[in-house]
Amino acid sequence: ARTLHAQGATVALSGTRTEALEKLAGEIGSRTHVLPCNLGDKDSVEKLVPAAEAAMGQLDILVNNAGLTRD
């Protein structure tokens, strides 16, 4: 997200840890949207793309890193 944003992209940050997403969004700055989503919840997943399109207008790149963690 940082790299894409630095190159001029508008980015959406998604996951279940909203506080961490908000912190990252604050560090990255403008053109950053926090879109909470629990990939274990079908309804949440089905709402993610429409929410991203509403926030950003369109999606050009999707980076799926579900399951990657530093824990």
Buried (B, 14 or more C-beta within 10 A) or exposed (E): BEEBBEEEBBBBBBBEEEEEBBEBBEEBEEBBBBBBBEBEEEEBEEBBBEBBEEEBEEEEEEEEEEEEEEE
